[in-house]
Amino acid sequence: MWKISKSFSLLIIVLLAISILIMAKPVFAQMSTPLPIPNLSVPEFSVEFIKASYNTTNPYTGVLQ
């Protein structure tokens, strides 16, 4: 029984592989003129350090909050 299931599994794998090879046909694309390669731009950004502390002063009263 083990040999039958092993052989059957191998047969199924071979049939699937053959059917995939038959369905997947290579496609050869031919272009008359090559497409231009666009110029890539690098994004520009800046980083600014902002000092944020937990102890803040009220700008109107000057009292530490």
PyMOL Python script that loads the backbone (N, CA, C, O; Angstrom):
from pymol import cmd

cmd.read_pdbstr("""\
ATOM      1  N   MET A   1       0.819  -1.189   0.000  1.00  0.00           N
ATOM      2  CA  MET A   1       0.000   0.000   0.000  1.00  0.00           C
ATOM      3  C   MET A   1       0.863   1.253   0.000  1.00  0.00           C
ATOM      4  O   MET A   1       0.536   2.234  -0.667  1.00  0.00           O
ATOM      5  N   TRP A   2       1.963   1.224   0.744  1.00  0.00           N
ATOM      6  CA  TRP A   2       2.847   2.390   0.810  1.00  0.00           C
ATOM      7  C   TRP A   2       3.448   2.692  -0.558  1.00  0.00           C
ATOM      8  O   TRP A   2       3.612   3.856  -0.925  1.00  0.00           O
ATOM      9  N   LYS A   3       3.780   1.634  -1.320  1.00  0.00           N
ATOM     10  CA  LYS A   3       4.365   1.837  -2.640  1.00  0.00           C
ATOM     11  C   LYS A   3       3.344   2.430  -3.607  1.00  0.00           C
ATOM     12  O   LYS A   3       3.705   3.221  -4.479  1.00  0.00           O
ATOM     13  N   ILE A   4       2.099   2.063  -3.466  1.00  0.00           N
ATOM     14  CA  ILE A   4       1.071   2.594  -4.356  1.00  0.00           C
ATOM     15  C   ILE A   4       0.886   4.084  -4.113  1.00  0.00           C
ATOM     16  O   ILE A   4       0.803   4.854  -5.071  1.00  0.00           O
ATOM     17  N   SER A   5       0.821   4.507  -2.867  1.00  0.00           N
ATOM     18  CA  SER A   5       0.609   5.917  -2.580  1.00  0.00           C
ATOM     19  C   SER A   5       1.847   6.739  -2.948  1.00  0.00           C
ATOM     20  O   SER A   5       1.723   7.890  -3.367  1.00  0.00           O
ATOM     21  N   LYS A   6       3.034   6.158  -2.795  1.00  0.00           N
ATOM     22  CA  LYS A   6       4.259   6.853  -3.177  1.00  0.00           C
ATOM     23  C   LYS A   6       4.315   7.022  -4.693  1.00  0.00           C
ATOM     24  O   LYS A   6       4.675   8.091  -5.186  1.00  0.00           O
ATOM     25  N   SER A   7       3.968   5.998  -5.414  1.00  0.00           N
ATOM     26  CA  SER A   7       3.968   6.062  -6.870  1.00  0.00           C
ATOM     27  C   SER A   7       2.898   7.032  -7.366  1.00  0.00           C
ATOM     28  O   SER A   7       3.125   7.791  -8.308  1.00  0.00           O
ATOM     29  N   PHE A   8       1.743   7.000  -6.730  1.00  0.00           N
ATOM     30  CA  PHE A   8       0.664   7.896  -7.119  1.00  0.00           C
ATOM     31  C   PHE A   8       1.059   9.356  -6.882  1.00  0.00           C
ATOM     32  O   PHE A   8       0.774  10.218  -7.713  1.00  0.00           O
ATOM     33  N   SER A   9       1.711   9.633  -5.753  1.00  0.00           N
ATOM     34  CA  SER A   9       2.167  10.991  -5.459  1.00  0.00           C
ATOM     35  C   SER A   9       3.181  11.454  -6.494  1.00  0.00           C
ATOM     36  O   SER A   9       3.122  12.594  -6.954  1.00  0.00           O
ATOM     37  N   LEU A  10       4.094  10.594  -6.856  1.00  0.00           N
ATOM     38  CA  LEU A  10       5.104  10.937  -7.859  1.00  0.00           C
ATOM     39  C   LEU A  10       4.447  11.187  -9.213  1.00  0.00           C
ATOM     40  O   LEU A  10       4.850  12.103  -9.931  1.00  0.00           O
ATOM     41  N   LEU A  11       3.449  10.393  -9.571  1.00  0.00           N
ATOM     42  CA  LEU A  11       2.733  10.578 -10.830  1.00  0.00           C
ATOM     43  C   LEU A  11       2.011  11.920 -10.853  1.00  0.00           C
ATOM     44  O   LEU A  11       2.047  12.625 -11.861  1.00  0.00           O
ATOM     45  N   ILE A  12       1.359  12.276  -9.759  1.00  0.00           N
ATOM     46  CA  ILE A  12       0.656  13.560  -9.679  1.00  0.00           C
ATOM     47  C   ILE A  12       1.638  14.714  -9.823  1.00  0.00           C
ATOM     48  O   ILE A  12       1.352  15.675 -10.537  1.00  0.00           O
ATOM     49  N   ILE A  13       2.781  14.643  -9.166  1.00  0.00           N
ATOM     50  CA  ILE A  13       3.796  15.706  -9.245  1.00  0.00           C
ATOM     51  C   ILE A  13       4.315  15.848 -10.667  1.00  0.00           C
ATOM     52  O   ILE A  13       4.478  16.965 -11.159  1.00  0.00           O
ATOM     53  N   VAL A  14       4.575  14.731 -11.330  1.00  0.00           N
ATOM     54  CA  VAL A  14       5.080  14.770 -12.702  1.00  0.00           C
ATOM     55  C   VAL A  14       4.025  15.350 -13.638  1.00  0.00           C
ATOM     56  O   VAL A  14       4.350  16.156 -14.510  1.00  0.00           O
ATOM     57  N   LEU A  15       2.762  14.948 -13.468  1.00  0.00           N
ATOM     58  CA  LEU A  15       1.693  15.488 -14.318  1.00  0.00           C
ATOM     59  C   LEU A  15       1.517  16.991 -14.108  1.00  0.00           C
ATOM     60  O   LEU A  15       1.308  17.727 -15.073  1.00  0.00           O
ATOM     61  N   LEU A  16       1.598  17.453 -12.866  1.00  0.00           N
ATOM     62  CA  LEU A  16       1.498  18.884 -12.600  1.00  0.00           C
ATOM     63  C   LEU A  16       2.659  19.648 -13.228  1.00  0.00           C
ATOM     64  O   LEU A  16       2.463  20.714 -13.812  1.00  0.00           O
ATOM     65  N   ALA A  17       3.862  19.106 -13.107  1.00  0.00           N
ATOM     66  CA  ALA A  17       5.030  19.776 -13.679  1.00  0.00           C
ATOM     67  C   ALA A  17       4.921  19.865 -15.199  1.00  0.00           C
ATOM     68  O   ALA A  17       5.248  20.897 -15.784  1.00  0.00           O
ATOM     69  N   ILE A  18       4.468  18.801 -15.835  1.00  0.00           N
ATOM     70  CA  ILE A  18       4.331  18.803 -17.291  1.00  0.00           C
ATOM     71  C   ILE A  18       3.237  19.785 -17.722  1.00  0.00           C
ATOM     72  O   ILE A  18       3.403  20.505 -18.706  1.00  0.00           O
ATOM     73  N   SER A  19       2.128  19.814 -16.994  1.00  0.00           N
ATOM     74  CA  SER A  19       1.051  20.727 -17.377  1.00  0.00           C
ATOM     75  C   SER A  19       1.472  22.186 -17.194  1.00  0.00           C
ATOM     76  O   SER A  19       1.075  23.044 -17.981  1.00  0.00           O
ATOM     77  N   ILE A  20       2.258  22.469 -16.184  1.00  0.00           N
ATOM     78  CA  ILE A  20       2.751  23.833 -15.989  1.00  0.00           C
ATOM     79  C   ILE A  20       3.687  24.224 -17.123  1.00  0.00           C
ATOM     80  O   ILE A  20       3.626  25.349 -17.620  1.00  0.00           O
ATOM     81  N   LEU A  21       4.541  23.312 -17.530  1.00  0.00           N
ATOM     82  CA  LEU A  21       5.470  23.608 -18.626  1.00  0.00           C
ATOM     83  C   LEU A  21       4.729  23.797 -19.949  1.00  0.00           C
ATOM     84  O   LEU A  21       5.152  24.592 -20.787  1.00  0.00           O
ATOM     85  N   ILE A  22       3.645  23.084 -20.137  1.00  0.00           N
ATOM     86  CA  ILE A  22       2.870  23.232 -21.375  1.00  0.00           C
ATOM     87  C   ILE A  22       2.123  24.564 -21.378  1.00  0.00           C
ATOM     88  O   ILE A  22       2.064  25.235 -22.408  1.00  0.00           O
ATOM     89  N   MET A  23       1.548  24.958 -20.226  1.00  0.00           N
ATOM     90  CA  MET A  23       0.761  26.190 -20.162  1.00  0.00           C
ATOM     91  C   MET A  23       1.640  27.440 -20.217  1.00  0.00           C
ATOM     92  O   MET A  23       1.244  28.444 -20.810  1.00  0.00           O
ATOM     93  N   ALA A  24       2.809  27.394 -19.617  1.00  0.00           N
ATOM     94  CA  ALA A  24       3.675  28.578 -19.558  1.00  0.00           C
ATOM     95  C   ALA A  24       4.560  28.603 -20.793  1.00  0.00           C
ATOM     96  O   ALA A  24       5.596  27.942 -20.846  1.00  0.00           O
ATOM     97  N   LYS A  25       4.140  29.366 -21.770  1.00  0.00           N
ATOM     98  CA  LYS A  25       4.924  29.494 -22.993  1.00  0.00           C
ATOM     99  C   LYS A  25       5.737  30.777 -22.922  1.00  0.00           C
ATOM    100  O   LYS A  25       5.227  31.798 -22.459  1.00  0.00           O
ATOM    101  N   PRO A  26       6.965  30.753 -23.360  1.00  0.00           N
ATOM    102  CA  PRO A  26       7.786  31.961 -23.293  1.00  0.00           C
ATOM    103  C   PRO A  26       7.267  33.039 -24.243  1.00  0.00           C
ATOM    104  O   PRO A  26       6.775  32.750 -25.333  1.00  0.00           O
ATOM    105  N   VAL A  27       7.389  34.266 -23.803  1.00  0.00           N
ATOM    106  CA  VAL A  27       6.957  35.405 -24.607  1.00  0.00           C
ATOM    107  C   VAL A  27       8.185  36.214 -24.951  1.00  0.00           C
ATOM    108  O   VAL A  27       8.962  36.591 -24.073  1.00  0.00           O
ATOM    109  N   PHE A  28       8.357  36.480 -26.232  1.00  0.00           N
ATOM    110  CA  PHE A  28       9.496  37.265 -26.683  1.00  0.00           C
ATOM    111  C   PHE A  28       8.988  38.633 -27.115  1.00  0.00           C
ATOM    112  O   PHE A  28       8.365  38.775 -28.168  1.00  0.00           O
ATOM    113  N   ALA A  29       9.257  39.619 -26.304  1.00  0.00           N
ATOM    114  CA  ALA A  29       8.817  40.978 -26.616  1.00  0.00           C
ATOM    115  C   ALA A  29       9.906  41.677 -27.407  1.00  0.00           C
ATOM    116  O   ALA A  29      11.078  41.661 -27.033  1.00  0.00           O
ATOM    117  N   GLN A  30       9.504  42.281 -28.487  1.00  0.00           N
ATOM    118  CA  GLN A  30      10.452  43.008 -29.316  1.00  0.00           C
ATOM    119  C   GLN A  30      10.036  44.468 -29.368  1.00  0.00           C
ATOM    120  O   GLN A  30       8.876  44.793 -29.622  1.00  0.00           O
ATOM    121  N   MET A  31      10.997  45.332 -29.125  1.00  0.00           N
ATOM    122  CA  MET A  31      10.723  46.760 -29.160  1.00  0.00           C
ATOM    123  C   MET A  31      11.485  47.360 -30.327  1.00  0.00           C
ATOM    124  O   MET A  31      12.650  47.040 -30.561  1.00  0.00           O
ATOM    125  N   SER A  32      10.807  48.235 -31.054  1.00  0.00           N
ATOM    126  CA  SER A  32      11.473  48.864 -32.186  1.00  0.00           C
ATOM    127  C   SER A  32      12.478  49.924 -31.717  1.00  0.00           C
ATOM    128  O   SER A  32      13.565  50.049 -32.280  1.00  0.00           O
ATOM    129  N   THR A  33      12.103  50.685 -30.680  1.00  0.00           N
ATOM    130  CA  THR A  33      13.020  51.678 -30.121  1.00  0.00           C
ATOM    131  C   THR A  33      13.061  51.491 -28.612  1.00  0.00           C
ATOM    132  O   THR A  33      12.035  51.226 -27.987  1.00  0.00           O
ATOM    133  N   PRO A  34      14.229  51.626 -28.038  1.00  0.00           N
ATOM    134  CA  PRO A  34      14.314  51.454 -26.582  1.00  0.00           C
ATOM    135  C   PRO A  34      13.642  52.621 -25.857  1.00  0.00           C
ATOM    136  O   PRO A  34      13.674  53.761 -26.319  1.00  0.00           O
ATOM    137  N   LEU A  35      13.044  52.315 -24.733  1.00  0.00           N
ATOM    138  CA  LEU A  35      12.389  53.350 -23.943  1.00  0.00           C
ATOM    139  C   LEU A  35      13.441  54.188 -23.215  1.00  0.00           C
ATOM    140  O   LEU A  35      14.431  53.643 -22.727  1.00  0.00           O
ATOM    141  N   PRO A  36      13.240  55.505 -23.136  1.00  0.00           N
ATOM    142  CA  PRO A  36      14.209  56.331 -22.418  1.00  0.00           C
ATOM    143  C   PRO A  36      14.117  56.084 -20.915  1.00  0.00           C
ATOM    144  O   PRO A  36      13.034  55.865 -20.373  1.00  0.00           O
ATOM    145  N   ILE A  37      15.249  56.123 -20.265  1.00  0.00           N
ATOM    146  CA  ILE A  37      15.297  55.941 -18.820  1.00  0.00           C
ATOM    147  C   ILE A  37      15.086  57.308 -18.178  1.00  0.00           C
ATOM    148  O   ILE A  37      15.845  58.233 -18.467  1.00  0.00           O
ATOM    149  N   PRO A  38      14.086  57.467 -17.323  1.00  0.00           N
ATOM    150  CA  PRO A  38      13.833  58.776 -16.727  1.00  0.00           C
ATOM    151  C   PRO A  38      14.913  59.134 -15.703  1.00  0.00           C
ATOM    152  O   PRO A  38      15.507  58.264 -15.066  1.00  0.00           O
ATOM    153  N   ASN A  39      15.144  60.428 -15.569  1.00  0.00           N
ATOM    154  CA  ASN A  39      16.090  60.887 -14.561  1.00  0.00           C
ATOM    155  C   ASN A  39      15.432  60.785 -13.192  1.00  0.00           C
ATOM    156  O   ASN A  39      14.321  61.272 -12.982  1.00  0.00           O
ATOM    157  N   LEU A  40      16.117  60.160 -12.289  1.00  0.00           N
ATOM    158  CA  LEU A  40      15.579  59.995 -10.952  1.00  0.00           C
ATOM    159  C   LEU A  40      16.024  61.164 -10.088  1.00  0.00           C
ATOM    160  O   LEU A  40      17.172  61.599 -10.174  1.00  0.00           O
ATOM    161  N   SER A  41      15.134  61.671  -9.265  1.00  0.00           N
ATOM    162  CA  SER A  41      15.489  62.778  -8.386  1.00  0.00           C
ATOM    163  C   SER A  41      15.559  62.283  -6.949  1.00  0.00           C
ATOM    164  O   SER A  41      14.814  61.392  -6.539  1.00  0.00           O
ATOM    165  N   VAL A  42      16.458  62.876  -6.207  1.00  0.00           N
ATOM    166  CA  VAL A  42      16.637  62.523  -4.810  1.00  0.00           C
ATOM    167  C   VAL A  42      15.800  63.499  -3.984  1.00  0.00           C
ATOM    168  O   VAL A  42      15.916  64.712  -4.160  1.00  0.00           O
ATOM    169  N   PRO A  43      14.969  62.990  -3.097  1.00  0.00           N
ATOM    170  CA  PRO A  43      14.166  63.909  -2.284  1.00  0.00           C
ATOM    171  C   PRO A  43      15.051  64.702  -1.328  1.00  0.00           C
ATOM    172  O   PRO A  43      16.003  64.172  -0.756  1.00  0.00           O
ATOM    173  N   GLU A  44      14.719  65.978  -1.168  1.00  0.00           N
ATOM    174  CA  GLU A  44      15.485  66.837  -0.271  1.00  0.00           C
ATOM    175  C   GLU A  44      14.681  67.069   0.996  1.00  0.00           C
ATOM    176  O   GLU A  44      13.471  67.291   0.944  1.00  0.00           O
ATOM    177  N   PHE A  45      15.355  67.018   2.122  1.00  0.00           N
ATOM    178  CA  PHE A  45      14.708  67.279   3.394  1.00  0.00           C
ATOM    179  C   PHE A  45      15.749  67.800   4.360  1.00  0.00           C
ATOM    180  O   PHE A  45      16.950  67.657   4.134  1.00  0.00           O
ATOM    181  N   SER A  46      15.285  68.399   5.426  1.00  0.00           N
ATOM    182  CA  SER A  46      16.193  68.888   6.458  1.00  0.00           C
ATOM    183  C   SER A  46      15.676  68.435   7.813  1.00  0.00           C
ATOM    184  O   SER A  46      14.487  68.165   7.988  1.00  0.00           O
ATOM    185  N   VAL A  47      16.580  68.360   8.751  1.00  0.00           N
ATOM    186  CA  VAL A  47      16.247  67.923  10.099  1.00  0.00           C
ATOM    187  C   VAL A  47      16.554  69.083  11.036  1.00  0.00           C
ATOM    188  O   VAL A  47      17.621  69.692  10.960  1.00  0.00           O
ATOM    189  N   GLU A  48      15.621  69.377  11.905  1.00  0.00           N
ATOM    190  CA  GLU A  48      15.809  70.460  12.862  1.00  0.00           C
ATOM    191  C   GLU A  48      15.566  69.907  14.258  1.00  0.00           C
ATOM    192  O   GLU A  48      14.535  69.288  14.518  1.00  0.00           O
ATOM    193  N   PHE A  49      16.513  70.130  15.146  1.00  0.00           N
ATOM    194  CA  PHE A  49      16.380  69.660  16.520  1.00  0.00           C
ATOM    195  C   PHE A  49      15.560  70.663  17.311  1.00  0.00           C
ATOM    196  O   PHE A  49      15.876  71.853  17.329  1.00  0.00           O
ATOM    197  N   ILE A  50      14.525  70.198  17.955  1.00  0.00           N
ATOM    198  CA  ILE A  50      13.688  71.047  18.791  1.00  0.00           C
ATOM    199  C   ILE A  50      13.780  70.518  20.206  1.00  0.00           C
ATOM    200  O   ILE A  50      13.438  69.368  20.482  1.00  0.00           O
ATOM    201  N   LYS A  51      14.244  71.370  21.093  1.00  0.00           N
ATOM    202  CA  LYS A  51      14.382  70.951  22.482  1.00  0.00           C
ATOM    203  C   LYS A  51      13.001  70.999  23.131  1.00  0.00           C
ATOM    204  O   LYS A  51      12.395  72.063  23.262  1.00  0.00           O
ATOM    205  N   ALA A  52      12.531  69.857  23.522  1.00  0.00           N
ATOM    206  CA  ALA A  52      11.242  69.779  24.197  1.00  0.00           C
ATOM    207  C   ALA A  52      11.474  69.190  25.576  1.00  0.00           C
ATOM    208  O   ALA A  52      11.973  68.072  25.705  1.00  0.00           O
ATOM    209  N   SER A  53      11.122  69.925  26.581  1.00  0.00           N
ATOM    210  CA  SER A  53      11.280  69.423  27.943  1.00  0.00           C
ATOM    211  C   SER A  53       9.909  69.327  28.604  1.00  0.00           C
ATOM    212  O   SER A  53       8.932  69.924  28.151  1.00  0.00           O
ATOM    213  N   TYR A  54       9.869  68.574  29.666  1.00  0.00           N
ATOM    214  CA  TYR A  54       8.609  68.415  30.376  1.00  0.00           C
ATOM    215  C   TYR A  54       8.321  69.627  31.262  1.00  0.00           C
ATOM    216  O   TYR A  54       7.163  69.934  31.550  1.00  0.00           O
ATOM    217  N   ASN A  55       9.379  70.310  31.690  1.00  0.00           N
ATOM    218  CA  ASN A  55       9.200  71.503  32.511  1.00  0.00           C
ATOM    219  C   ASN A  55       9.096  72.697  31.580  1.00  0.00           C
ATOM    220  O   ASN A  55      10.095  73.123  31.000  1.00  0.00           O
ATOM    221  N   THR A  56       7.916  73.231  31.436  1.00  0.00           N
ATOM    222  CA  THR A  56       7.718  74.365  30.551  1.00  0.00           C
ATOM    223  C   THR A  56       7.287  75.576  31.350  1.00  0.00           C
ATOM    224  O   THR A  56       6.700  75.469  32.426  1.00  0.00           O
ATOM    225  N   THR A  57       7.592  76.709  30.798  1.00  0.00           N
ATOM    226  CA  THR A  57       7.221  77.967  31.441  1.00  0.00           C
ATOM    227  C   THR A  57       6.094  78.605  30.635  1.00  0.00           C
ATOM    228  O   THR A  57       6.145  78.666  29.407  1.00  0.00           O
ATOM    229  N   ASN A  58       5.102  79.068  31.333  1.00  0.00           N
ATOM    230  CA  ASN A  58       4.002  79.765  30.693  1.00  0.00           C
ATOM    231  C   ASN A  58       4.529  81.088  30.157  1.00  0.00           C
ATOM    232  O   ASN A  58       5.044  81.889  30.938  1.00  0.00           O
ATOM    233  N   PRO A  59       4.422  81.353  28.846  1.00  0.00           N
ATOM    234  CA  PRO A  59       4.993  82.568  28.304  1.00  0.00           C
ATOM    235  C   PRO A  59       4.278  83.837  28.769  1.00  0.00           C
ATOM    236  O   PRO A  59       4.846  84.926  28.679  1.00  0.00           O
ATOM    237  N   TYR A  60       3.059  83.721  29.258  1.00  0.00           N
ATOM    238  CA  TYR A  60       2.298  84.898  29.687  1.00  0.00           C
ATOM    239  C   TYR A  60       2.571  85.232  31.157  1.00  0.00           C
ATOM    240  O   TYR A  60       2.640  86.403  31.532  1.00  0.00           O
ATOM    241  N   THR A  61       2.726  84.183  31.989  1.00  0.00           N
ATOM    242  CA  THR A  61       2.901  84.445  33.430  1.00  0.00           C
ATOM    243  C   THR A  61       4.327  84.249  33.882  1.00  0.00           C
ATOM    244  O   THR A  61       4.730  84.797  34.907  1.00  0.00           O
ATOM    245  N   GLY A  62       5.106  83.472  33.133  1.00  0.00           N
ATOM    246  CA  GLY A  62       6.484  83.175  33.550  1.00  0.00           C
ATOM    247  C   GLY A  62       6.549  82.130  34.630  1.00  0.00           C
ATOM    248  O   GLY A  62       7.620  81.897  35.190  1.00  0.00           O
ATOM    249  N   VAL A  63       5.429  81.482  34.948  1.00  0.00           N
ATOM    250  CA  VAL A  63       5.375  80.480  36.003  1.00  0.00           C
ATOM    251  C   VAL A  63       5.720  79.117  35.392  1.00  0.00           C
ATOM    252  O   VAL A  63       5.273  78.771  34.298  1.00  0.00           O
ATOM    253  N   LEU A  64       6.533  78.353  36.142  1.00  0.00           N
ATOM    254  CA  LEU A  64       6.905  77.013  35.707  1.00  0.00           C
ATOM    255  C   LEU A  64       5.700  76.090  35.850  1.00  0.00           C
ATOM    256  O   LEU A  64       5.079  76.043  36.911  1.00  0.00           O
ATOM    257  N   GLN A  65       5.381  75.389  34.837  1.00  0.00           N
ATOM    258  CA  GLN A  65       4.208  74.505  34.873  1.00  0.00           C
ATOM    259  C   GLN A  65       4.606  73.087  35.137  1.00  0.00           C
ATOM    260  O   GLN A  65       3.747  72.207  35.201  1.00  0.00           O
TER     261      GLN A  65
END
""", "prot")
cmd.dss("prot")
cmd.show_as("cartoon", "prot")
cmd.util.cbc("prot")
cmd.orient("prot")
